[in-house]
Amino acid sequence: MTAPGVSENERQKLLDQWERVTFRIFGLFGKDSRTKVGDYVRLAFQIVTEEIERRTYNQMMAGLRELGSEYPIDQALQEGVIGKDCYEQADVCRYLLWLYEEQLAKQLGTAATVDEKERIGIWKLQAAESIEHIFPRNPASQAAWQDKMRNADGMDQPLHPNVGRIGNLLLLALALNQQAQNLPFTKKKEIYAKHNLRMVREVSQQNDWTLSQIEQRELKISGWAKTRWSDI
C-alpha cells in the first residue's frame, strides 16, 4: 500500500497476489502465524526501505511469488479442499464460499451484484452458524436420505467426512439454516427458495442430492479455486 514507483493498477495486482499466497498458506494449508513470518517481514522491509530502483513492480511481484513457492495451489487444494472436511475450518470455508458467490455474480455480467442484505446476514454470524450442510449431518431420522451416500459401485460410504466436504456446504442465514436441519432435499429446496444467494439457487436446480452431487460440486468449486488462488 505504501510502495512508491508502481501504478495503481500494478498495486492492485500486488495486493491480489499477496492475498493469493496468504490464503494458500494460512487458509488452505492451515499453517499458523509462525509460518514464513521472517520471509514476510523481510519482504516488507525491502519494499519500504530499499532504493526505489529495487522496488519495481516486477521485483515485488517476484518476492510475493517466492513467498508461496513452497505452497503451490494444486497441493493446497489437496491439503485443504478435495475430499476434506472443510467444515472443520469454518472461517476458511466461509471465506472460500463467499468468494465463490461473488464469482457466480460476476458470471452474470457487470450489472450483477451480491445482495447486500444477504452479505450482512452471513458475515454477522459465527462462521459455523452461516454454513448449511445440504446432506445433513444427522440424516437417520429422515428416510428420504437413506442410501444417498453410496458411491458409483453402490457401496455405502461413511457419513463423515463426506458431509463436511465443500461440495456439500453452502452459505445460509441462521434462521433458514435452523429450518432446514435434517429435512428431505425437496423440503430443503423450499427453504432455500427464500434465500437470494446464487450458490443456493445453483444447488436448488438439482433434482436429488447424493454423494455423486457432492463430488460433482466439489469438483466444480475446486476447479474455480485453482484459478482463483494460483499465482498471477
Buried (B, 14 or more C-beta within 10 A) or exposed (E): EEBEEBEEEBBEBBEEBBBBBBBBBBBBBBBEEEBBEEBBEEBEEBBEEEEEEEBBBEBBBEBBBEBBEEBEBEEBBBBBBBBBBBBEBBEBBBBBBBBBBBBBBEEEEEEEEBBEEBBEBBEEBEBEBBBBBBBBEEBEEBEBBEEBBEEEEEEEEEBEBBBBBBBBBBBBBBEBBEBBBBBBBEBBBEBBEEBEBBBBEBBBEBEEBBBBBBBEBBEBBBEBBBEBBBBE
